[in-house]
Amino acid sequence: MFVNLDKNEMPRPPPKEVINAVKQCIEKINRYTPQNEVNKLIDLLYDYTNAPQDSIILSSGSDILLKEFIYLFSKKRQIIIADPSFFLISNTAQKTSSPLLKIRLKDPEFKLPLEPLFNEINTPTLIVVDNPNNPTGSLLLNKKDVKTLLENENVILLIDEAYFEFSKTTCSHLIKDYPNLAVLRTFSKSFGLAGSGIGYLIAGEIIKKKFSGLDIMLAYPGVIAAIHALKNKGYMTKFIEEIEQEKKRVISVVSKMGITVYPSFTNFLLMKTKTRDMSQKLSEQGIFISNLTNYSLSSEYFRVTISSKIENDRFLNTIKEIISM
């Protein structure tokens, strides 16, 4: 049986309150999503995020919003991103015609060096930062840094907060004061709705105007899943508690194997081992982790999603066998 620890998914589906609501809406799959259901989801998101009214933009997944944002705001601007970053940030930025500056995150802290960042924003600039960062799990920006960046009129800043519920760190409250800021969120991680395809943007005034008229038809099951997830969000808190407990256990076990584990504010861990081709050796045993060579990291590094105890044990037992060979 395969164990998928490469996509940062939650190990369990949401509770029956969410599942049953989605099952019922399937009977109306021949209809487009009613606007009143979309409005209901937006109202729930305002309560959940404390975002300013009219600041939330919904889409069929945060990936779509991320790509659209970069395409819209890269015109006549340079782009600055961290290196490594979430692969979609890097891939999309490279496909534009804009100058691209990658600011390297260095082992062991994987922090974003701010001096070169501040030195480069004397021309129109789009900055895209995943905070926490994927694949390192580290926090790259604090609120003071964000404010300093946003006070420069040349800057449009997009912060991808896909793992906000794990990190408990957000800049969404700054939206009301900074029209050049946007925060990206998803239901795919902590809410366990990776298959539902719902993401949202909390957008400042400048961003809202650019997105005007780009409404996307949302999938009925995705909207219903998100609504009932927010109505029953206590399960998400329990999911996170379980993941955090397992994360501590996994760190303890692999550290005793001589594997370096980096601090993470997410549901995954960045690890480093002297054993070559670890991802390939694990995949041969039916365990899939993330090979980070596409993230400009050497083959010594790999990323592992924290899953259920059963799946984590299989990973731990298998990696122990590989290292002892």
Secondary structure, 3 states (H helix, E strand, C coil): CCEECCCCCCCCCCCHHHHHHHHHHHCCCCCCCCHHHHHHHHHHHHHHHCCCCCCEEEECCHHHHHHHHHHHHCCCCEEEEEECCCHHHHHHHHCCCCCEEEEECCCCCCCCCHHHHHHCCCCCEEEEEECCCCCCCCCCCCHHHHHHHHCCCCEEEEEECCCHHHHCCCCHHHCCCCCCEEEEEECCCCCCCCCCCCEEEEECHHHHHHHCCCCCCCCHHHHHHHHHHHHCCHHHHHHHHHHHHHHHHHHHHHHCCCCEECCCCCCEEEEECCCCCHHHHHHCCCEECEEHHHHCCCCCEEEEECCCHHHHHHHHHHHHHHHHC
